[in-house]
Amino acid sequence: MTLMGRSTRVGIHAQHVAVRTRVIAINLVIAVLEPPPLPLAFDTLNIISLSHSRDATRENIETATRLQASYRQRMETLKPQVITETVEVTGHVIDSPTLAMILDRILASGADYRITDIDIGRTNLDQSHVVIDVSASEPKLLEDLLSELHAHGVNRTAGAGDAELVACNDDGVLPDGFYSTTNLPTEARITGRWLKVELPEMDCALAFDPASDQLRAVPMHKVKARDLVVVGERGVRVKAPERARDTTNFEFMSSDASSEKPKEMIVAHIAERMRAARAANPAGRILAVCGPAVIHTGAGPALSRLVRHGWIDVLFAGNGFAAHDIESNVLGTSLGVSIGDGAQVTGGHSNHLRVINAVRRHGSIAAAVESGYLHSGVMYETIRRGAPFVLAGSLRDDGPLPDVITDVLTAADTMRSHLSGVRVALILASTLHAIATGNLLASSVETFCVDINHAVVTKLADRGSHQALGVVTDVGLFTSALASALCDS
């Protein structure tokens, strides 16, 4: 006899057969040579014992019943054990790729799912709510999968309880198993109450301060001994990522970055988002993150206009951007190339060094402005307006300028200190500073990344900044068009 492709020896011994008395008592002994890889196609064995017959013995009936129970128990051990946990996700998950991505990741991991409840928002402004049973054959597989999905707004529904708090033993060292944050809106359940993290930031820990009753995202180097830190994901929930939504939003802005999109419409949309952010909250600020190519492509004057007209409130950049901005406005070159005609200037390769040296002699960029040495440009307009700026240094910097922060931890902490109230971020032709800033920004900050290189504008989203929208174009043309849209109206 063959069951499910496996050879099985079946021995049947008729202990008692009495047809005339309608009694059948069969002692069926099954010896399975090899356990089948899958459960057998049947899970019951029909052993008929008509106990009301006068010829049936109690021994036969008990033997048949015992063997039937033994067979069923054997079949149960052959079935794969399935672990199921119920999760939920809330947000704009139906009219965005979020839900499809979640379900695809479940299947790709080797797990399975069943949607048990779904409440779809009626308009594109309404959120949806989905409840999903996620099943896996191994506990570790399920746990790893749910941890991955948690970063996309998927939360466990049952048995969350309070988040576990563990005190740090040393400065700058987190407890084992600490909760690693995302930049999504985050809450943790502390003493029966859900506390909100005011400034979410990815790759941090969650620290609870009993004195202020506040929950904060804290980078590793900032924790102190005895700080209470959340361990594990239980009692923590995040909101699914979403982008700004309004009835006039262009659909093409929510697709992948592409160089084939109409740039005039994109510039008009970004300008409108900047106006909307300012109108919704006059105290809301707009951040610009700039690379040296902004100056090399001739976008410096247009960016200066945006600062002068109040459309840029905070500036993040590096030594290169500031040095070439000053070089272009003092000596008329950028990397030794004439801004006017694009020709290489004799000896121009050292021009940036000469302006760095001059500013170092003044002691700061602000002092160079005050003395009249620097009389125009992005740095000039930023200082004249009193807008904060952070120049974060790197190993390859020349000089550097005296305002450059050369300690990376200090630079990152200074950038953090200027992010409160930022509603829109423009990232212009920058890779390293773009990634550094993206790591600090909450997902609620509308982020637009502009670069001629397609790989740069997609890098932010790949590293967890889900809100970043890419524009593949020349940053000089983009910035000039944006300045015209905002400053000429």
C-alpha positions as CSV (number, residue, x, y, z in Angstrom):
1,M,0.0,0.0,0.0
2,T,1.3,3.5,-0.8
3,L,0.3,6.7,1.0
4,M,1.5,10.0,-0.3
5,G,4.3,8.4,-2.3
6,R,5.7,6.4,0.6
7,S,5.7,2.7,1.1
8,T,3.6,1.6,4.1
9,R,3.1,-1.9,5.4
10,V,-0.4,-2.6,6.6
11,G,-1.2,-5.7,8.6
12,I,-4.9,-6.5,9.2
13,H,-5.8,-9.0,11.8
14,A,-9.5,-9.8,12.1
15,Q,-9.9,-10.5,15.8
16,H,-13.6,-11.1,15.4
17,V,-15.9,-11.0,12.4
18,A,-19.6,-11.9,12.8
19,V,-21.6,-10.8,9.9
20,R,-24.8,-12.4,11.0
21,T,-24.6,-10.4,14.3
22,R,-23.5,-7.2,12.4
23,V,-20.3,-7.0,14.5
24,I,-17.0,-5.9,13.1
25,A,-14.1,-5.4,15.4
26,I,-10.8,-4.9,13.6
27,N,-7.4,-4.5,15.2
28,L,-5.5,-2.6,12.6
29,V,-1.8,-2.4,13.1
30,I,0.1,0.2,10.9
31,A,3.8,0.3,10.7
32,V,5.1,3.3,8.7
33,L,8.5,2.5,7.3
34,E,9.4,6.2,6.7
35,P,7.5,9.2,8.1
36,P,5.9,11.1,5.2
37,P,7.1,14.6,4.5
38,L,3.6,16.0,4.7
39,P,0.5,15.0,6.7
40,L,-1.3,12.1,5.3
41,A,-4.3,12.8,3.2
42,F,-6.6,11.5,5.9
43,D,-6.6,12.0,9.6
44,T,-9.1,9.4,10.8
45,L,-9.2,5.6,10.7
46,N,-12.6,4.1,10.4
47,I,-12.6,1.3,12.9
48,I,-16.2,0.1,13.5
49,S,-17.0,-1.4,16.8
50,L,-20.7,-2.0,17.3
51,S,-20.7,-2.3,21.0
52,H,-24.3,-3.2,21.1
53,S,-23.6,-6.6,19.4
54,R,-23.8,-9.6,21.7
55,D,-20.6,-11.1,20.1
56,A,-18.3,-8.1,20.5
57,T,-15.9,-8.4,23.4
58,R,-14.8,-5.5,25.6
59,E,-11.1,-6.4,24.9
60,N,-11.6,-6.1,21.1
61,I,-13.4,-2.7,21.5
62,E,-10.7,-1.3,23.8
63,T,-7.9,-2.5,21.6
64,A,-9.5,-0.9,18.5
65,T,-10.1,2.4,20.3
66,R,-6.6,2.5,21.7
67,L,-5.0,1.9,18.3
68,Q,-7.3,4.5,16.7
69,A,-6.2,7.1,19.3
70,S,-2.5,6.1,18.8
71,Y,-2.8,6.5,15.0
72,R,-4.4,10.0,15.3
73,Q,-1.6,11.1,17.7
74,R,1.0,9.9,15.3
75,M,-0.6,11.9,12.5
76,E,-0.6,15.0,14.6
77,T,3.1,14.7,15.3
78,L,3.7,14.6,11.5
79,K,1.8,17.8,10.9
80,P,4.1,20.9,10.7
81,Q,3.6,23.2,13.6
82,V,2.3,26.6,12.6
83,I,2.7,29.8,14.8
84,T,0.3,32.6,14.1
85,E,0.3,36.2,15.4
86,T,-2.2,38.9,14.7
87,V,-1.0,42.3,13.5
88,E,-2.5,45.5,12.3
89,V,-1.6,48.5,10.2
90,T,-3.3,51.9,10.0
91,G,-2.8,54.7,7.5
92,H,-3.0,55.3,3.8
93,V,-2.1,51.7,3.1
94,I,-4.6,50.9,0.3
95,D,-4.1,53.9,-2.0
96,S,-0.3,53.5,-1.7
97,P,2.0,50.6,-2.2
98,T,2.3,50.0,1.6
99,L,-0.2,47.1,2.0
100,A,1.0,45.3,-1.2
101,M,4.6,45.7,0.0
102,I,3.7,44.2,3.4
103,L,1.9,41.2,1.9
104,D,4.8,40.6,-0.6
105,R,7.3,40.6,2.2
106,I,5.3,38.1,4.2
107,L,5.2,35.7,1.3
108,A,8.8,36.3,0.3
109,S,9.9,35.3,3.8
110,G,8.3,31.9,3.5
111,A,5.4,32.8,5.9
112,D,1.7,33.1,5.0
113,Y,-1.1,35.6,5.9
114,R,-4.9,35.9,6.1
115,I,-6.6,39.3,6.2
116,T,-9.2,39.0,8.9
117,D,-10.6,42.5,8.9
118,I,-10.3,45.5,6.7
119,D,-11.8,49.0,6.9
120,I,-11.0,51.1,3.8
121,G,-11.1,54.9,4.0
122,R,-13.8,56.4,1.8
123,T,-11.7,59.2,0.3
124,N,-8.0,59.7,-0.3
125,L,-7.9,61.8,2.8
126,D,-9.3,58.9,5.0
127,Q,-7.0,56.3,6.6
128,S,-7.6,52.6,6.3
129,H,-7.2,49.9,8.9
130,V,-6.2,46.3,8.1
131,V,-5.9,43.3,10.5
132,I,-3.7,40.4,9.4
133,D,-3.0,36.9,10.8
134,V,0.6,36.1,10.0
135,S,1.6,32.4,10.2
136,A,5.0,30.8,10.0
137,S,6.4,27.3,10.7
138,E,9.2,28.5,13.0
139,P,9.1,31.0,15.9
140,K,12.3,32.8,14.8
141,L,11.1,33.2,11.3
142,L,7.9,34.8,12.5
143,E,9.7,37.0,15.0
144,D,12.3,38.3,12.5
145,L,9.5,38.9,10.0
146,L,7.4,40.9,12.4
147,S,10.4,43.0,13.4
148,E,11.0,43.8,9.8
149,L,7.4,44.7,9.2
150,H,7.3,46.8,12.3
151,A,9.6,49.3,10.6
152,H,6.8,49.8,8.0
153,G,4.0,50.5,10.6
154,V,2.9,47.0,11.3
155,N,2.0,46.5,15.0
156,R,1.1,43.5,17.1
157,T,-2.4,43.5,18.4
158,A,-2.4,41.2,21.3
159,G,-0.6,41.1,24.6
160,A,1.4,44.2,24.1
161,G,1.2,45.4,27.7
162,D,3.7,48.0,28.9
163,A,7.0,48.5,27.1
164,E,9.9,46.9,29.0
165,L,12.3,49.5,30.5
166,V,15.9,48.6,31.3
167,A,18.4,51.0,32.9
168,C,21.7,51.6,31.1
169,N,24.8,50.5,33.0
170,D,27.3,52.8,31.3
171,D,27.3,56.1,29.4
172,G,27.0,55.6,25.7
173,V,26.1,51.9,26.0
174,L,22.5,50.6,25.5
175,P,21.1,47.4,27.1
176,D,21.0,44.3,25.0
177,G,17.9,44.0,22.9
178,F,17.2,47.7,22.9
179,Y,14.4,49.0,20.6
180,S,15.9,50.5,17.5
181,T,13.7,53.3,16.2
182,T,12.4,54.3,12.8
183,N,11.6,57.9,11.7
184,L,7.8,57.0,11.8
185,P,5.4,58.5,14.3
186,T,6.1,56.3,17.4
187,E,4.4,55.6,20.7
188,A,5.3,53.4,23.7
189,R,3.0,52.2,26.5
190,I,4.4,53.3,29.8
191,T,2.5,52.5,33.0
192,G,-0.6,51.9,31.1
193,R,-0.4,55.1,29.0
194,W,0.6,55.6,25.4
195,L,3.4,58.2,25.2
196,K,4.3,59.9,21.9
197,V,7.8,60.5,20.8
198,E,7.9,64.2,19.9
199,L,10.8,64.1,17.4
200,P,11.1,60.6,15.9
201,E,14.5,59.7,14.5
202,M,15.7,56.5,13.0
203,D,18.5,54.3,14.4
204,C,18.1,55.6,18.0
205,A,16.9,54.2,21.3
206,L,13.7,55.2,23.1
207,A,14.5,56.7,26.5
208,F,11.9,57.4,29.2
209,D,12.4,60.2,31.7
210,P,10.1,59.7,34.8
211,A,10.8,63.3,36.0
212,S,9.4,64.9,32.9
213,D,7.2,62.0,31.9
214,Q,8.6,62.2,28.3
215,L,9.7,59.7,25.8
216,R,12.5,60.6,23.5
217,A,14.5,59.2,20.6
218,V,18.1,59.3,21.8
219,P,21.2,58.4,19.8
220,M,23.5,55.8,21.3
221,H,26.3,58.3,22.3
222,K,23.8,60.5,24.2
223,V,22.5,57.9,26.7
224,K,23.8,58.1,30.3
225,A,24.1,55.4,33.0
226,R,20.8,54.8,34.7
227,D,18.7,56.1,31.8
228,L,15.6,54.0,31.2
229,V,15.6,52.6,27.7
230,V,12.9,50.5,26.0
231,V,13.9,46.9,25.3
232,G,12.1,44.8,22.6
233,E,9.1,45.7,20.5
234,R,6.3,44.8,22.9
235,G,4.4,47.9,24.0
236,V,5.7,50.0,21.0
237,R,3.6,51.0,18.0
238,V,4.4,53.0,14.9
239,K,2.3,54.6,12.2
240,A,2.6,53.4,8.6
241,P,4.6,55.8,6.4
242,E,2.7,58.2,4.3
243,R,3.3,61.2,2.1
244,A,1.6,64.6,2.2
245,R,-1.9,64.2,0.8
246,D,-4.2,66.9,-0.6
247,T,-6.7,67.0,-3.4
248,T,-4.4,68.7,-5.8
249,N,-1.4,66.4,-5.3
250,F,0.1,65.2,-8.6
251,E,0.0,61.4,-8.9
252,F,3.3,61.3,-10.7
253,M,5.0,62.7,-7.6
254,S,4.3,59.4,-5.7
255,S,6.1,57.2,-8.3
256,D,9.7,56.3,-8.4
257,A,12.3,59.0,-9.3
258,S,12.5,59.5,-13.0
259,S,14.2,61.8,-15.5
260,E,11.2,61.6,-17.8
261,K,8.8,63.6,-15.7
262,P,7.8,67.2,-16.7
263,K,10.1,69.4,-14.6
264,E,7.9,72.5,-14.8
265,M,5.0,70.6,-13.1
266,I,7.4,69.2,-10.5
267,V,8.8,72.6,-9.6
268,A,5.3,74.1,-9.4
269,H,4.2,71.3,-7.1
270,I,7.2,71.7,-4.8
271,A,6.7,75.5,-4.7
272,E,3.0,74.8,-3.8
273,R,4.0,72.4,-1.0
274,M,6.4,75.0,0.4
275,R,3.6,77.7,0.4
276,A,1.1,75.2,1.9
277,A,3.6,74.4,4.7
278,R,4.1,78.0,5.5
279,A,0.4,78.8,5.4
280,A,-0.5,75.9,7.6
281,N,2.0,76.9,10.2
282,P,3.7,80.3,9.9
283,A,6.3,79.1,12.4
284,G,7.1,76.1,10.3
285,R,10.5,76.2,8.8
286,I,12.1,75.1,5.5
287,L,15.5,73.4,5.4
288,A,18.0,73.4,2.6
289,V,20.7,70.8,2.4
290,C,23.3,71.8,-0.2
291,G,26.3,70.2,-1.9
292,P,29.1,72.0,-3.8
293,A,27.4,71.2,-7.1
294,V,24.8,73.9,-6.3
295,I,27.6,76.5,-6.8
296,H,29.3,74.7,-9.6
297,T,26.1,74.6,-11.7
298,G,25.5,78.3,-11.2
299,A,22.5,77.8,-8.8
300,G,24.1,80.0,-6.1
301,P,22.4,83.3,-7.1
302,A,19.0,81.6,-7.2
303,L,19.5,80.0,-3.8
304,S,20.6,83.4,-2.5
305,R,17.3,84.8,-3.7
306,L,15.3,82.1,-1.8
307,V,17.2,82.8,1.4
308,R,16.8,86.6,1.0
309,H,13.0,86.3,0.3
310,G,12.6,84.1,3.4
311,W,12.0,80.7,1.7
312,I,15.0,79.1,3.4
313,D,15.1,79.1,7.2
314,V,17.9,76.6,8.0
315,L,20.9,75.6,5.9
316,F,22.9,72.4,6.3
317,A,26.1,72.0,4.1
318,G,29.8,71.2,4.3
319,N,33.0,73.0,4.0
320,G,33.0,72.6,0.2
321,F,29.7,74.3,-0.4
322,A,30.5,77.3,1.8
323,A,34.1,77.6,0.4
324,H,33.0,77.6,-3.2
325,D,30.1,80.0,-2.5
326,I,32.5,82.4,-1.0
327,E,35.1,81.8,-3.8
328,S,32.4,82.5,-6.5
329,N,31.3,85.8,-4.8
330,V,34.8,87.1,-3.9
331,L,36.9,85.9,-6.9
332,G,34.3,85.0,-9.5
333,T,35.3,81.3,-9.8
334,S,34.2,77.9,-8.5
335,L,36.9,75.3,-8.3
336,G,39.0,77.7,-10.4
337,V,36.4,77.9,-13.2
338,S,35.0,81.3,-14.1
339,I,31.3,81.6,-13.2
340,G,30.9,84.1,-16.0
341,D,32.2,82.2,-19.1
342,G,33.1,78.7,-17.7
343,A,36.7,79.1,-18.7
344,Q,39.5,77.8,-16.5
345,V,41.3,80.6,-14.7
346,T,45.1,80.5,-14.6
347,G,46.1,79.5,-11.0
348,G,42.4,79.1,-10.2
349,H,42.9,75.7,-8.6
350,S,44.0,77.4,-5.4
351,N,41.3,80.1,-5.3
352,H,39.2,78.2,-2.8
353,L,42.3,77.8,-0.5
354,R,42.9,81.6,-0.7
355,V,39.3,82.5,0.4
356,I,39.4,79.9,3.2
357,N,42.6,81.4,4.4
358,A,41.1,84.9,4.3
359,V,38.0,83.9,6.2
360,R,40.2,82.1,8.8
361,R,42.1,85.4,9.2
362,H,38.8,87.1,10.0
363,G,37.9,84.4,12.5
364,S,34.4,83.5,11.1
365,I,32.2,83.9,8.1
366,A,30.1,86.4,10.0
367,A,33.2,88.5,10.7
368,A,34.1,88.3,7.0
369,V,30.6,89.7,6.2
370,E,30.9,92.4,8.8
371,S,34.2,93.5,7.5
372,G,32.9,93.8,3.9
373,Y,35.2,91.0,2.6
374,L,32.1,88.9,1.7
375,H,29.3,91.0,0.2
376,S,27.0,88.5,-1.6
377,G,26.2,84.9,-1.9
378,V,24.3,82.2,0.0
379,M,26.4,82.4,3.1
380,Y,26.2,86.2,3.0
381,E,22.4,86.2,2.8
382,T,22.1,83.5,5.5
383,I,24.1,85.6,7.9
384,R,22.4,88.8,7.0
385,R,19.0,87.2,7.6
386,G,20.1,85.6,10.9
387,A,19.2,82.1,9.6
388,P,21.0,79.2,11.4
389,F,23.4,77.1,9.4
390,V,25.5,74.0,10.2
391,L,28.7,73.2,8.2
392,A,29.6,69.6,9.0
393,G,33.2,68.7,8.1
394,S,34.8,65.6,6.6
395,L,38.2,64.0,6.2
396,R,38.8,65.6,2.8
397,D,38.1,69.2,3.7
398,D,40.7,71.9,2.9
399,G,41.3,74.4,5.6
400,P,38.6,74.1,6.8
401,L,36.6,77.3,7.2
402,P,36.5,78.3,10.9
403,D,32.7,77.7,11.1
404,V,33.0,74.0,10.1
405,I,32.3,71.5,12.9
406,T,35.0,68.9,12.5
407,D,33.7,66.5,15.2
408,V,31.0,64.4,13.5
409,L,29.0,63.7,16.7
410,T,29.0,67.4,17.6
411,A,27.9,68.2,14.0
412,A,25.1,65.7,14.1
413,D,23.9,66.9,17.5
414,T,24.0,70.5,16.2
415,M,21.9,69.6,13.2
416,R,19.4,67.9,15.5
417,S,19.1,71.1,17.5
418,H,17.8,73.0,14.4
419,L,15.2,70.5,13.2
420,S,12.4,71.5,15.5
421,G,9.6,73.1,13.4
422,V,11.1,72.0,10.1
423,R,8.2,71.0,7.8
424,V,9.9,70.8,4.3
425,A,13.4,69.8,3.4
426,L,15.1,70.5,0.1
427,I,18.1,68.4,-0.6
428,L,20.1,69.8,-3.5
429,A,23.0,67.9,-5.2
430,S,24.2,66.3,-2.0
431,T,24.9,62.7,-1.1
432,L,26.7,62.5,2.2
433,H,24.9,65.4,3.8
434,A,21.6,64.2,2.3
435,I,22.0,60.8,4.0
436,A,23.1,62.3,7.3
437,T,20.1,64.7,7.3
438,G,17.7,62.0,6.2
439,N,18.7,59.9,9.2
440,L,17.7,62.8,11.5
441,L,14.4,63.8,9.8
442,A,11.0,62.5,11.0
443,S,8.9,60.9,8.3
444,S,6.4,63.8,8.6
445,V,8.9,66.2,7.0
446,E,8.2,66.6,3.3
447,T,11.5,65.8,1.7
448,F,12.5,66.6,-1.9
449,C,15.9,65.3,-3.2
450,V,17.2,66.9,-6.4
451,D,20.2,65.6,-8.3
452,I,21.3,64.8,-11.8
453,N,22.2,61.3,-10.7
454,H,19.3,58.9,-10.4
455,A,21.1,56.8,-7.8
456,V,21.4,59.7,-5.4
457,V,17.8,60.6,-5.3
458,T,16.7,57.0,-4.6
459,K,19.4,56.4,-1.9
460,L,17.4,58.2,0.8
461,A,14.3,56.0,0.4
462,D,16.5,52.9,0.2
463,R,18.0,53.8,3.6
464,G,14.7,54.3,5.4
465,S,13.6,57.9,4.5
466,H,10.3,56.7,3.0
467,Q,9.0,60.2,2.6
468,A,11.7,61.3,0.2
469,L,10.6,62.2,-3.3
470,G,13.2,62.3,-6.0
471,V,13.7,64.7,-8.8
472,V,16.3,63.8,-11.4
473,T,17.4,67.0,-13.1
474,D,20.1,69.6,-13.2
475,V,20.1,71.4,-9.8
476,G,21.0,74.7,-11.4
477,L,17.9,74.7,-13.7
478,F,15.7,73.4,-10.8
479,T,16.8,76.0,-8.3
480,S,16.4,78.9,-10.8
481,A,12.9,77.7,-11.7
482,L,12.0,77.3,-8.0
483,A,13.2,80.8,-7.2
484,S,11.2,82.3,-10.0
485,A,8.1,80.4,-8.9
486,L,8.4,81.6,-5.3
487,C,10.1,85.0,-5.5
488,D,8.5,86.5,-8.6
489,S,4.9,85.7,-7.5
